[in-house]
Amino acid sequence: MEAGPQILVVKDLTKIYQVGPSQVRAVNGINLEIRSGETVAVMGPSGSGKTTLLHLIAGLERPDNGSIQIGGSYLHKMSDASISAFRARFIGFIFQAFNLIPTLTALENVELARRIAGLRDAKKHAAELLERVDLGERTKHKPGQLSGGEQQRVAIARALVNNPALILADEPTGELDSESSRGVIDILLTAVRERGSACILVTHNPDVADVADRVFTMRDGRLQEK
C-alpha cells in the first residue's frame, strides 16, 4: 500500500495512575505514526494499557507527558470544550459493547453523531452509510431488534458518518461470532482505505489483527511492532 499523509503522530506519550502508594505507568513513553488509509492493530493482555492509549488519543483522558497530533492539530494543547468539538468532527470511536442508544432507531443513532458535530444533511448521510453496511432495510429498527453483528455495523456507520480522519476501534468484534466478526472487519477496513482515514484497532483476536497493515503488541504500557 502506498503511504498517504500522516494522520496521527504520537510522541513520548505517558499516562501515570496513582494506585495506593504505587505509581502505575499505564502508557509508558509511546511513539506512533499512522498514515492515511492505514490500519494498525494493537494486541496485548488485559491491563497492558491498550484502552488507556485509545482514550488518550481520543482526548477522553489527558496525558501526563508527550504530544498527540491528529491531522495537524495538537490535541493535548486544546481546552476540554475544544477537544469535545474536535472529537465529534474528526474522530470515530467504535466500542466492543456497541454503545448504541436503545430508544433510537439505527438511522437515528447514526444521524445523531452527525448532528452533534454540527454537520448538514444528517439523515441523508446516515441513510447512505446504513445502506453501505447492508442495513438499508433495518433503518427503523432499534438496537434491541438487531443482532450483535447488525448493531456493530450500525456502530461502524455512526463512526464513519462524519468522515473522520481517525477511527479508534476498541475490541469491535469481542462480542461477535467469527462470521459476524469477519463481516464487520471487512466493512471497517474497506471504509478506511476508501475514505483515506487512519484506524487503530485494539483486538485480542490474532485473525483480526492479521488483516491490519501493521501489528503492535502492548505490554506494561509499552508498544512494540511485531
N, C-alpha and C positions, 0 to 999 in steps of 0.2 A: 504494500500500500504506500502510495506517495504521501509524504508528510505534508500536512497542512500547517497553517499558522498556529502558534501557541494559543491555547485556550486557558490553561491553568499552569501557574508557576508557584510552587510552594518551596519556601526556603527556611531551613533550620526550625521547623515548626515543633513547638514543645507545649505540652499541657501537663501540669502537675496537680495532683489531688492530695489533700491532707487526709490521711486515714489514721485517726488516733494520733499517736506520737510519730508516725512514719509519713514520709512523702513518697507517693507513687507517681512515676513518670508514665502516664498512660500513652502519651505520644512524646517520643524522645528524639528531637533533632532531625525530623524527616525532611528530605528534599525530594521533590517530584515535579516533573513537567509532562503535560499531556497536550497533544495537538488535535486540531480539528479532524473529525472523522475517526478518532481513535478510541477504542475501548480498552480499559485497563482493569484487570481482575485483581482483587486483593483477598488472599486467603490467610488463614491463621486460626489458632484455637480461641475459644471463648475467653474474653478478658485480655486479649492481646492488644486492644486499642483500636480495632477496626472501626467500630461505630463512633468512637470519640473522634477519630480522624475525619469521618464524614461530617459530623456535627460542627467541627471547627471550620471545614471548608465551606459548609453551608451558612456559616455565621450564626449557628444556633448556640454555640459556645465561643468564648473569647480565648485565644491562645495566651500563654504566659510569655512566650517568646516566638520570634520568627515572623514571616510575612506570607500573605495569601493574595495572589494576583489572579483575577479572572477577567479575561478579555481586556486587559489593560487597566482595570480598576483594582485598587488596593482595598480589599475587604476589611482588613484589620485596622485601617485608619478611619473607617466610617462610624458615624453615630448609630445607635441601635435602630432608630427610625429609618435611617438611610439603608442600613443592612436589610431591614424587612422589605423595603420597597425594591431594592436590588434583587433580593432572593425571589420575590414574586415574579419578577420580569425575566431574570436571566438564569435561574437555577430550577431544574425539575427534580423533585425528590420522589423516589419510589420505595415504599416500605414493605417489609415482609407481611405485615398484617393488613395490607391494603389501605387502611385508614380512610375509607370512603364514608361519607355522611349518610347514615342509614335511612333518613327520612327523605332524601333527594333521589331522583332518578339518575340513571347512568349519564344521560345528557346534562342534567343539572349539576352533577358532580364535576364534570369536565368544564362545563360553561363557567362555573363559579371561579375556577382558577384564573380564567382569562379576565373576568370582571374585577377580581381583586387586584390584578395587575393594571387595571385601567385601560385595557385594550379594547378595540372595537370589534364588532361582528362576532361576539362570543358564541352565540348559538350556532351560527354558520360554521365556524371553525371547529366547535365541539362535535357537531354532527358529521363533518367531514372526517375527523380523526376516528370517531367511533366506527364509521364505515370502513376506514382503513384497517382497523384492527378486527374486522369481521364481526362487528356488533351493531351493524346498521339496523337490524330488526329487533334489537334489545334496548333501544334508547330510552324507552319509557319504563323499563324495569328498574326496581330499586335493588340495592345490593343483596338483600335477603332473598331475592328471586333469581339470583345469578349464581353459577358455580364458582368455585375458587379461581379457576383459570380465567373465567369471564370477568370476575372482579379485578383480577390483576391486570387484565387488558384495559379495563376502564381506568385503572390507576396509571398505566403507561400513557394512555391518551391524555389524561389530566396532566401528567408531567411534560408532555410534548406540546400542549396546546398553545403555549406562548413562544414556541420555537426557541427554547433556552440554549444558551451557549454550553452549559454544563449540566449533565444528568448524573445524579447520585442515586444508586440503587443498593439498598441495604437488604441483603438476602431476599431478593424478589421472588425466588422460587422455593423458599423454605417451607411453605405450607402447601405446595402443589405436588401432584404425582408427576412421574417422569415425562409422560406425553404432554401434559399441560406446561411443564417446565420448558420443554423444547420449543413449543409454540410461542411462549412468552419471550424467551431469549431471542429467537429468530426475529420477532417483530421489533424488539428493542434494538438489536444490533443493526438491522436494516435501516431503521429510522435514524440512528446515529450517523451512519455512513452517508445516507442520502441528504440529511439536513446539515451535515458538517458540524455537528455538536461534538463534544467530548464526553466520555462516560467513565465513571468509576463504579465498578460492580463488585460489591462485597459478597462473597459466597463461601460456603463450606463444601460445595459440590465440585469435584475436580472436572466432571464432564462439562459443567457450565463454564468453569474457568478456562478450559481448553479452547473455547471458541473466541476468547479475547485476543487482542493484538499483542498484549504483554501481560505477564502474570507476576505478581509480587506476593511474597509471604511476609506477614507481620507477626512479630514475636517480641514481647516485652517492650512494646512501644516503638520498635524499630522496623523499618521497611527494607526488604531486600528483594531484588529482582531475581526470578528463578532462571 
